[in-house]
Amino acid sequence: MKIRKNDVVRVMRGDEKGKTGKVLSVDADRDRVLIEGVNFIWKHLRRSQQHPHGARIQKESALPAANVRVVCQSCNKPTRVVVKRLEDGDRARICRKCRQAVTPEV
């Protein structure tokens, strides 16, 4: 999977189409990504000491990785990413549109 934690991505398909956010976590086994501020669901909680009457909280839910694209920092467009091997043996993710290296935000 070419999407990493802290990447800025844009949702390309589904109900959340057009929204942009930072990747909070990546589940490579299930090909899903959790994006900050996108795809909220209601979680119903049982009664507990923290929630004596039970609760309904809103939280982000994971999206399929195929529905999102990485936003390049150079051209500021959603793009596909290709992995290239550099001369020194390292690998870099390269934007398909502007051919610049894509790095996750810190």
C-alpha positions as CSV (number, residue, x, y, z in Angstrom):
1,M,0.0,0.0,0.0
2,K,1.4,3.4,-1.0
3,I,-0.5,5.4,1.6
4,R,1.2,6.1,4.9
5,K,0.3,7.6,8.3
6,N,0.4,11.4,8.3
7,D,-0.2,11.7,4.5
8,V,-2.7,14.2,3.4
9,V,-5.3,12.5,1.3
10,R,-8.5,13.4,-0.6
11,V,-11.5,11.1,-0.8
12,M,-12.4,10.4,-4.4
13,R,-15.5,8.1,-4.1
14,G,-18.4,7.6,-1.8
15,D,-20.5,9.8,0.4
16,E,-17.4,11.7,1.7
17,K,-16.2,12.6,-1.9
18,G,-14.1,15.7,-2.0
19,K,-13.1,15.9,1.7
20,T,-9.5,16.1,2.6
21,G,-7.8,15.0,5.8
22,K,-4.7,13.5,7.4
23,V,-4.3,9.7,7.7
24,L,-4.4,8.6,11.3
25,S,-3.8,4.9,10.7
26,V,-3.4,2.4,8.0
27,D,-4.6,-1.2,8.1
28,A,-2.7,-2.9,5.3
29,D,-4.3,-6.3,5.9
30,R,-7.8,-5.0,5.3
31,D,-6.7,-2.2,2.8
32,R,-8.4,0.5,4.9
33,V,-7.3,3.9,6.1
34,L,-8.6,6.0,9.0
35,I,-8.8,9.7,8.0
36,E,-9.1,12.6,10.5
37,G,-12.4,14.4,10.2
38,V,-13.9,12.1,7.5
39,N,-16.5,9.3,7.6
40,F,-18.1,9.8,11.1
41,I,-20.2,7.1,12.6
42,W,-22.3,6.9,15.8
43,K,-20.9,4.5,18.4
44,H,-23.3,3.3,21.1
45,L,-21.7,2.7,24.5
46,R,-23.1,0.6,27.3
47,R,-23.4,1.9,30.8
48,S,-20.1,2.2,32.7
49,Q,-18.5,4.2,35.4
50,Q,-17.3,6.8,32.7
51,H,-20.8,6.9,31.1
52,P,-23.4,6.0,33.9
53,H,-26.4,6.4,31.5
54,G,-24.7,5.0,28.4
55,A,-23.6,7.2,25.6
56,R,-23.7,7.9,21.8
57,I,-20.4,9.2,20.6
58,Q,-19.3,10.2,17.1
59,K,-16.0,8.8,15.8
60,E,-14.2,8.3,12.5
61,S,-14.5,5.1,10.7
62,A,-12.0,3.6,8.2
63,L,-12.4,3.9,4.4
64,P,-11.2,1.6,1.7
65,A,-7.7,2.7,0.6
66,A,-8.8,2.5,-3.1
67,N,-11.2,5.4,-2.5
68,V,-8.5,7.9,-1.5
69,R,-5.6,9.6,-3.3
70,V,-2.5,11.2,-1.8
71,V,-2.4,15.0,-2.2
72,C,1.1,16.1,-3.5
73,Q,2.7,18.9,-1.6
74,S,4.3,20.4,-4.7
75,C,1.3,20.5,-7.1
76,N,-1.4,20.4,-4.4
77,K,-3.4,17.9,-6.5
78,P,-4.7,14.4,-5.6
79,T,-2.4,11.9,-7.4
80,R,-1.3,8.4,-7.8
81,V,2.1,7.6,-6.3
82,V,4.8,5.4,-7.8
83,V,7.8,4.0,-5.8
84,K,11.2,4.6,-7.4
85,R,14.6,3.3,-6.3
86,L,17.1,6.2,-6.0
87,E,20.9,6.0,-6.9
88,D,21.9,5.6,-3.2
89,G,19.6,2.5,-2.8
90,D,16.8,4.2,-1.0
91,R,13.2,4.2,-2.2
92,A,11.1,7.4,-2.7
93,R,7.4,7.9,-3.4
94,I,7.0,10.0,-6.6
95,C,4.0,12.1,-7.7
96,R,2.7,10.9,-11.1
97,K,1.8,14.5,-12.1
98,C,4.7,16.6,-11.2
99,R,7.5,13.9,-10.7
100,Q,8.4,15.3,-7.2
101,A,9.0,13.3,-4.1
102,V,6.0,12.9,-1.8
103,T,6.7,12.8,1.9
104,P,4.3,12.5,4.9
105,E,3.7,15.5,7.0
106,V,5.2,15.5,10.5
